[in-house]
Amino acid sequence: MYLTSEIKKDIFKKHGKSEKDTGSSEGQIALFSHRILHLTNHLQSNKKDFGTQRALLNLVGKRRSLLDYLKQTDIERYRAVVKKLELRK
């Protein structure tokens, strides 16, 4: 499996407050970004996997809504997450 508990703990440790803080917006956005990257790589080699394509679109929508929430509540945290995860070019 591509997303083991050790990888999740590492993601939350890097982007959240601690490895047990799984509810923070920064940690959730980082986890969604990791999953989006994995599914994007999968779809490059499996172009007709429409179930995965739909799951990818759902994840992108969830990440977008979390980013919008973070932008409305705390613009500095939003800018830090976007810069750290390199979501904008």
C-alpha positions in Angstrom: 0.0 0.0 0.0 1.3 3.4 -0.9 0.0 5.2 2.2 1.1 3.4 5.4 0.7 4.7 8.9 4.4 5.7 9.0 3.9 7.8 5.9 0.8 9.5 7.4 2.6 10.2 10.7 5.5 11.7 8.7 3.2 13.9 6.7 1.3 15.1 9.8 4.6 15.7 11.6 6.0 17.8 8.8 2.8 19.8 8.0 0.7 19.6 11.2 1.4 20.5 14.8 2.4 17.0 15.7 2.0 13.5 14.3 -1.2 12.9 16.2 -2.8 16.2 15.0 -4.7 14.7 12.1 -7.4 17.3 12.1 -5.5 20.4 11.3 -6.2 22.0 7.9 -2.5 22.0 7.0 -2.1 18.3 7.7 -5.3 17.4 5.7 -4.2 19.5 2.8 -0.7 17.8 2.8 -2.3 14.4 2.9 -4.7 15.2 0.1 -1.7 16.5 -1.9 0.2 13.3 -1.4 -2.7 11.2 -2.5 -3.4 13.4 -5.5 0.2 13.1 -6.6 0.0 9.3 -6.3 -3.3 9.1 -8.3 -1.9 11.4 -11.0 1.1 9.1 -11.5 -1.3 6.1 -11.6 -3.5 7.7 -14.2 -0.5 8.6 -16.5 0.0 4.9 -17.1 -3.7 3.8 -16.8 -5.5 6.3 -18.9 -8.9 4.4 -18.9 -9.2 4.0 -15.2 -12.3 6.1 -14.8 -12.9 5.2 -11.2 -9.6 6.5 -10.1 -10.1 9.6 -12.3 -13.3 10.3 -10.4 -11.6 9.7 -7.0 -8.9 12.2 -8.1 -11.4 14.8 -8.9 -13.1 14.4 -5.6 -9.8 14.7 -3.8 -8.9 17.9 -5.7 -12.3 19.3 -4.7 -11.8 18.5 -1.1 -8.4 20.1 -1.1 -9.7 23.1 -2.8 -12.5 23.6 -0.2 -10.0 23.2 2.6 -7.7 25.8 1.0 -10.7 28.2 0.6 -11.6 27.7 4.3 -8.0 28.4 5.3 -7.8 31.4 3.1 -10.9 32.9 4.7 -9.9 32.2 8.3 -6.2 32.8 8.3 -4.5 34.1 5.2 -0.9 33.7 6.6 -1.4 30.0 7.3 -2.9 29.7 3.8 0.2 31.3 2.2 2.5 29.2 4.3 0.8 26.0 3.2 0.8 27.0 -0.5 4.4 27.9 -0.4 5.5 24.8 1.6 3.6 22.4 -0.7 4.4 24.4 -3.9 0.8 24.4 -5.0 1.1 27.6 -7.0 3.7 28.3 -9.6 
